[in-house]
Amino acid sequence: MAPPPPKKTYLPIFLLLFLSSIFYLSLHHSSTSPHHPSTTAYRRYPATPPPPPPPSFTLTIKLLAFDRLPSLSRCLHSLSAARYPPTDTVHLHIYIDHFKIPSGSLDLEQKLNDSRRILDFVDGFSWKYGEKIVHYRTRNVGLQAQWLEAWWPSSDNEFAFVVEDDLEVSPLYYTFIRGLIVNYYYNDSNFSPSVYGASLQRPRFVPGKHGSKIQLDREARLFLYQLVGTWGQLLFPRPWKEFRLWYDVHKTKGIKPALEGMVTTGWYKKMGERIWTPWFIQFIHSRGYFNIYTNFLHERALSISHRDAGVNYGKTAGPDSYLIDKDFPDATFLDMQPLNTLKWYDFCFREVVPDRVVKSFNELGSVLRSVQKQETVLLVSLYKASETDTRNLLCHFERLNIRNYIFMGTKSSFLLDLARRGHPVIDVDQFFGSISAHKALGFQESKLELIKQILVKAYIIKKSLELKYNTWLLDEVMLPISSDLFFNPIDLTYDFYAGKMLKLLFVKSSSLARKIWVDDSIYKIASMVDTKTDKDSVRSNFMYIVANFLEQEGVNLKDLDNFMFGVDVIGSNVNQTLLTDGKKVVYWSSDMGSDLVQKRLEDLGMWLLDGDSSCNAILCHPS
């Protein structure tokens, strides 16, 4: 019998379509996956980023509960009533803390019955948007462990939305969260490693003592603020992992979250390990991270706390805000503005401007205008400064409310990290490239690096004079004892002050200074570099060369070296009394070992860094 004719098959076609779809999905995933911070941290954001395709990610709701069944019921029903696209998967993990076992038997039976009612309710609660997992603890662990043990991200595409049981969310909350993830995590144009998540609660609290009140533009729907929100917080995976590892190190070593100047530190001293936010605040401070917040009018929010009696409230206080409902009339609340258009605020609710990197002479003017105070600009050279010395200097700037500074140095991860945190910087290499005239100078190759430094400093001073600003130049890191130095010069009789040994220069905004400090003079200064002298010698430092140039021009120059202007910390007789004896700065030689410098500064009470090389205090100054 002849075999039947072969059946027609479409397998090759289906296989081809399948392989094509796999290729498309892999290409799509690679284009929308977040980049490692080292490759995306320091970019300029375009004004109108293109809308990204919807990425594939996982969101898990982490609901933290204890013994409040009515609160838990209200929270779960609000989560279930929200709008979830049928294509999305949203998991629900419920963490029920165990009650503390009471001594009385009557109380014990009541507690057991209450727990069973909560478990029966949760078991019977239907969740159709993803998996539902219930974690019922065997002992009471408290709110800190509930938060910290609720999540360890399994990938960079997994997100957690953490809610406590007395919260209620808007039906629109997930629509908003999804938009945030797509636009600020997966959109390469808007991604910043400084952002650790988003809070849906209404911003009401400034933790820095004496900080500014929260005052926002009525039109600003989104802004960034360092403070974590505990009433509906979206967490990004990498920063949370980083925090958990940081916490593990500090907790294991017995290092407490003692950040002076913060209200939350007082909470920790009172409540101890019952709360977790002081730990996270300390971590955020050390890393310079920020949280996305919403700003809706009329005290409205996408997540509200009913502030039921519990760890944080002795008795029920009622809703903190008005919940946005499904018929919210303002369609603009879903607009996700480009990240570079949003405002950023620190723990004192002072505005922070990240990523100010000056790369050309033409970009310099706007940054000088933004930092100047009392028509004075402070330029700090980082050529011989260590990272820890620079961070300690920033702590003193913070202590003295000195904010009119700008750093200059060669491009490095540290320089860019300063910019990311909101400190203005000048990229010397790119800035030098924008000064076209240097190509015709014909300097020796061996002296080019020194010439580059001299020309960039000279051109910055030139631009500052054009804007009619006084200019201080710190050619090496030194610490101001008071802020008077940079705002109230000791004597305005002179147009120039210089310390060849101190490596400190002051140029007064005057007609004489502007007349002298022109292009021809700048290149004349550069040409005075001694070709026979090593670049690290005194005779090759900027102050020495400028002082010699001014003397040749017949300009009266105030010598700061012989003015008893500063205190050398390495001196054997240095003590606290000298710091209050009319001195302006504390300085040391760049050749001194960092350990010795740190020890002497600690003895003088002028080492303000903690173990994370972060300022040990947050000081808010009235604006």
Residue, then its C-alpha position, 0 to 999 in steps of 0.5 A: m500500500a502506498p504511503p499517504p501524501p505528506k501533510k502540508t506544514y507551516l513549521p519553517i514559517f512559524l520558526l522564522l517568525f519565532l526567531s524574528s520575534i526573539f531577536y526583536l525582543s532582545l534588541h528591545h530589551s537591550s535598548t530599554s534596560p537601565h545602563h550602569p551608572s558609570t556610563t550614564a551618570y554624567r550626561r546632559y539631558p536633552a530638552t525633549p527626550p523621545p518617548p520610550p517603548p514600554p519596557s518589560f519589568t516586574l512590580t511587587i507591592k510590599l504590604l507591611a501589616f501588623d494587628r490592624l484589620p480594618s486598616l489592612s482591609r481598606c489598604l488592600h481594597s484600594l490597591s485592588a481597585a486601581r487600574y492595571p493594564p491587562t498586559d502587566t503583572v503586579h505581584l502582592h506580598i503581604y508581611i504580617d508581623h507577629f504580636k508581642i506575646p503578653s503575659g496575661s492569658l486573656d490578652l493572649e487569647q484575644k491576640l491569637n483570635d485577632s491574628r487568625r481573623i487577619l490571616d483568614f481575611v488575607d487568605g480569602f482576599s482575591w488578587k488577580y493581577g499577579e501572585k499573592i504571597v503571605h509571610y506571617r512572621t513567627r515573632n514580633v520583629g518591628l517596623q524596621a525589620q518589616w521594611l528592611e527584610a521585605w525585599w532583595p531585588s532579583s534583577d535590575n528590572e524588578f521594582a518594589f512599591v512599599v505600603e504600610d497597612d494604614l495607607e490608601v492609594s488612588p485608583l490612578y497610582y499604578t498608572f502614575i508609577r508605571g509612567l515614572i518607571v518608563n520615563y525616569y528609569y528606562n528612558d536613557s535621556n532621563f536616567s540618573p543614578s542619583v534617583y533612588g525611587a519615588s514617593l506618592q505621598r504629599p511632601r510635608f516635612v523638612p528633616g533638617k533643623h532650621g530648614s526652609k519651608i516647602q514652597l513649590d511652583r503651582e505648575a510643578r507636578l514633579f520635583l526631586y527631594q532627598l527625603v525618603g517617603t514612607w507612605g507609598q514609596l517606589l524603590f529602584p533595585r540598585p540603590w536599595k541593594e546598595f543601601r542594604l549592603w551599606y546598612d549591613v556593614h554599619k549595623t555589624k560594626g555598631i556604627k549608628p546613624a548619628l547625623e547631627g542637625m537632623v530631626t530624625t536623629g533625635w527620633y532615633k535617639k528616642m526610638g532606637e531600632r524601632i524605626w528605619t528611616p534614620w539609617f536610610i537618611q544617613f545612607i542617602h546623605s553619604r551617596g547624594y541620592f534623590n527621590i521623585y515627589t509629586n506636587f498636587l494642589h489643594e493637599r491632594a496625593l496619590s497615596i495617603s496615610h490615615r495615621d492610625a494608632g501604631v508605632n508612629y502614632g499613639k492615637t489615630a490622627g486621621p488622613d494626612s491629605y486628600l486622595i486623588d480619585k479616578d475622576f481626577p480632572d487634571a490630565t497633566f498629572l501624567d505628564m513626565q517632564p524631562l529630568n533636566t527641567l525638574k527642581w532638586y532639593d536637599f534635606c534643608f529644602r534648598e535647591v540643588v543644581p546637579d551636573r553643572v560642568v563647565k566645558s568652555f569659556n562660553e559656558l562659564g559666565s552663567v555658572l559664575r552668575s549662579v554661584q556669586k555672592q556679594e559679587t564675589v566668586l571663590l575658585v578652588s583648584l583640585y590639582k593637588a587636593s585629595e578627595t578626603d581633603t576636598r570633602n572636608l573643605l565642603c563640610h566647612f563651606e556648609r558649616l559657614n554657609i559659603r556657597n559661592y565656590i566653583f571647583m576646577g580640575t582634570k576630568s575624573s570620576f571624583l570631579l564628575d561626582l562632585a557635579r552630580r551632587g550639585h557642586p559646580v565644576i570646570d573640566v580643565d581639559q575641555f575648557f582649555g580646548s575651547i581657548s583656541a589661541h593656545k595653539a599658536l603659543g608653541f610651549q614646550e610639550s613638557k610644560l604643557e600641563l602646567i601652561k594649561q592650568i595657568l591659562v585656565k585659571a587666568y581666563i576664569i579670573k578674566k571672565s569674573l572681572e568682566l562680570k565685575y566680580n571679585t575673585w578668590l583663588l585657592d590653588e591648594v585646599m585650605l580651610p576657612i576659619s570664618s566666612d568673612l574672608f571670602f565676603n569681606p576682604i581685609d583691606l580694599t586699598y589694594d587690587f591684588y593680594a597674593g600669598k606665594m607660599l599660601k597659594l592664595l590669590f585675591v583679585k578685586s573687581s576694579s577698573l585697574a584689574r580689568k585693564i591689566w587682566v586682558d588676553d595679552s597679559i594672560y599669555k604673558i603670564a603663561s610665557m613666564v613659566d621657568t622652563k628650567t624649573d620643575k612643575d612642582s616647585v614654588r617658582s612654577n606655581f600660579m601665585y608666584i608667576v602672577a606675583n612676578f608679573l604684577e610686580q613687573e607691571g608696577v602694580n602694588l601687591k599685598d603680600l599675604d605670606n607675611f601678614m600672619f594670615g593663616v595657621d600651619v596645622i603642622g606647627s608644633n604650637v598650633n592650638q584652638t586659641l590660634l584659630t580665634d586669634g584673627k586668623k583666616v585660614v588653616y593650611w598645610s603643605s601638599d607634601m604632608g601625609s594625609d594621616l598626619v593632616q587628618k590627625r592635626l585637624e581632628d585635634l583642632g576640631m576641624w575634621l568634619l568627615d565621618g567614616d563614609s567620608s561624608c559630612n557628619a552634620i547637615l546644617c541648614h542656614p536661613s535663606 
